[in-house]
Amino acid sequence: MTENLDECYEIIVKLSKEGGQLIHERIWSKKIVEFKSCEVDLVTETDQQVEKLLISNLKAKFPSHRFIGEESTAAGVKCELTDDPTWIIDPVDGTMNFVHGYPNVCVSVALWVNKVAQIGIIYNPILDLFFSARQGQGAFLNGKPIHVSHENELSKSLIGYEFGTSRDTEKMKVVMGNMNILTPVVHGVRSTGSCAQNMAMVALGGTNANFEFGIHAWDIAAGCLIVTEAGGVVIDPAGGPFDVLSRRYLCACSQDIADQLVKIIKQYYPERD
Ligand code: IPD
């Protein structure tokens, strides 16, 4: 690999902190809110500005790199993952939280090279949680190594769960159905409202597993590396290999828990990114 990953890492740490600062300054101020695919899929001027800040600075430094960004895709840019170094960016993961002033809001950025995640950052600037990972080098929270929990039994697990930003009836049937399946058999279910933060919680050992249908590459591109570098597993919710463009993922602290979940949950297959 010809990329200077140390330099890429140094720059993205600095830029995510700058983006995080904008989020921090604005979370309890008035925002301009617009709808995307439906009335619960929101975007604010801060989502757009943070994405612009990240992409313009990365482009200036690495002109040959490619980008997949949530707001650029919403504006019509094609979402395409090639072997070229590609930054996959969710400037504000948890936009609904940001709009309401609920402090589970993260900048999520990953660098993928040859379709493999090399760098992953999930930064919640409100709660000051800076999760980072590099391929083969472990996962960290605010610079300190983190590890997934050692739990192997689903019945003793705390599960991260989301309702998503779609009102599609078929999808909601599956989401509510899985809630009904899980709540009687696990210790508890928790919803942060940020897919990236849900994945970071598995990496940290705060929850034991988490899965979602209908998310996009930018929600999970950093989290998948942080979870695996913390010792966890990331797979397709039906049990096959993880595919970052499939809009489906399941992550867990152990293969055992992942297998137990795969056996009982209902499946949903959204259109790919
Ligand atoms: C959303 C959040 C939410 C998840 C949705 C995502 P966004 O991302 O991660 O937790 O349930 O599926 O779209 O729109 O806030 O970047």
Residues whose N, C-alpha, C, O or C-beta is under 5 A from the ligand:
A	BS01	IPD	D90 V92 D93 G94 T95 M96 E162 F163 G164 T165 G193 S194 C195 A196 G214 I215 D219
